[in-house]
Amino acid sequence: MTPEPEYTRSSSSENRRSTGAGFLNDSLTKKGNLYEILGLTKNATDDDIKRAYRRLALKYHPDKNQNNEDFNKKFQEINYANTILSNPSKRRIYDEYGDMGLKMADQLGEDHINIMLKPCGYSAQFAF
C-alpha cells in the first residue's frame, strides 16, 4: 500500500508572493492609486500609459540610481502600476473594484470577481 501524499495549504501571502503582486499591492494601497503613480487620470489611453511608464522608468531605473533605495522602490511601484494598467482585464478590475478587486483576482482568479463582489454591491469608492 502506497502512502497518501501530504497536502499542504499555503498561506495567502505565499500565494501573493508567487504571483509577484502581493507585497507591492499591499504597499500601494497606502501610497495612492495606480494612475497617480504614473501621473495620469482614470481616462488615460493605452498610449498615455505607455508614454508615462517609459518616461518614469527611464528616470527611476535602478541602473541610473544604484545607491538610492527610494528610487528603487519608486521604480517597483511604477512597474506594478504599468503591469496592472496596461493589461485590459486587470485594469477593468482595478477601475471597477480598486485594490480589493485586484487582491481577490490574485487569490481567486479573475473569473470569480463579478460573482463575489457584484451581489454585495461592492464599489471601489467604498474600498477601505
C-alpha positions in Angstrom: 0.0 0.0 0.0 1.4 3.4 -1.0 1.3 6.2 1.5 -1.1 9.0 0.9 0.6 12.2 -0.4 0.8 15.0 2.1 -1.2 18.1 1.1 -0.2 21.4 2.5 -2.1 24.6 2.1 0.0 27.7 1.5 -0.9 31.0 3.1 -2.4 33.8 1.1 0.9 35.7 1.5 2.8 32.9 -0.1 0.3 32.8 -3.0 0.7 36.5 -3.5 4.5 36.3 -3.4 4.4 33.6 -6.1 2.4 35.8 -8.4 4.5 38.9 -7.6 1.6 41.1 -6.8 1.2 40.8 -3.1 3.9 42.9 -1.5 3.6 45.8 -3.8 -0.2 45.7 -3.9 -0.3 46.0 -0.1 2.1 49.0 -0.1 0.3 50.8 -2.9 -2.9 50.9 -1.1 -1.2 53.3 1.3 0.6 55.4 -1.3 -2.3 56.4 -3.7 -3.8 55.0 -6.7 -2.1 53.4 -9.7 -3.0 56.3 -12.1 -1.4 58.8 -9.7 1.8 56.8 -9.6 2.1 57.2 -13.3 0.9 60.8 -13.2 -2.3 60.0 -15.1 -6.0 60.3 -14.7 -8.5 57.4 -15.0 -9.4 58.3 -18.6 -5.8 57.8 -19.8 -5.4 55.9 -23.1 -3.1 52.9 -23.6 -0.7 55.2 -25.4 -0.7 57.6 -22.4 0.1 54.8 -20.1 3.0 53.6 -22.3 4.4 57.1 -22.5 4.1 57.8 -18.8 5.7 54.5 -17.9 8.6 54.9 -20.3 9.3 58.5 -19.0 9.2 57.4 -15.4 11.0 54.1 -15.9 13.9 56.0 -17.5 14.0 58.5 -14.7 13.9 56.0 -11.8 15.6 53.0 -13.3 17.9 51.2 -10.8 20.8 51.2 -13.2 20.8 55.0 -13.1 20.2 55.3 -9.4 22.0 52.3 -7.8 22.6 53.8 -4.4 19.1 55.4 -3.9 16.7 53.0 -2.2 13.8 55.4 -2.6 14.3 55.5 -6.4 14.3 51.7 -6.4 11.0 51.5 -4.5 9.5 54.1 -6.8 10.7 52.1 -9.9 8.9 49.0 -8.4 5.7 51.0 -7.9 5.9 52.3 -11.5 6.4 48.8 -12.8 3.5 47.5 -10.8 1.2 50.3 -11.9 2.2 49.7 -15.5 1.6 45.9 -15.2 -2.0 46.5 -14.0 -3.0 49.4 -16.2 -1.5 48.0 -19.4 -3.4 44.8 -19.0 -7.1 45.4 -20.1 -8.7 42.8 -17.8 -6.7 43.8 -14.8 -7.3 47.5 -15.5 -11.1 46.8 -15.7 -11.0 45.0 -12.4 -8.9 47.9 -10.8 -11.2 50.6 -12.2 -14.3 48.8 -11.0 -13.3 47.3 -7.7 -10.0 49.0 -6.8 -7.2 47.3 -4.7 -9.7 44.9 -3.2 -10.6 43.6 -6.6 -7.0 43.0 -7.5 -6.3 41.1 -4.3 -9.4 38.9 -4.9 -8.4 38.3 -8.5 -5.0 37.3 -7.4 -6.3 34.9 -4.8 -9.5 33.6 -6.5 -9.0 34.2 -10.2 -10.4 37.0 -12.4 -13.5 34.9 -13.3 -14.7 35.0 -9.8 -14.6 38.7 -9.1 -18.0 39.5 -10.5 -19.6 36.6 -8.7 -18.0 37.6 -5.4 -18.4 41.4 -5.5 -21.4 42.3 -7.6 -24.1 40.7 -5.5 -22.8 42.6 -2.5 -23.0 46.0 -4.3 -19.3 46.5 -3.6 -17.8 49.5 -5.3 -14.3 50.8 -5.5 -15.4 54.1 -4.0 -16.1 52.3 -0.7 -12.8 50.4 -0.5 -11.0 50.5 2.8 
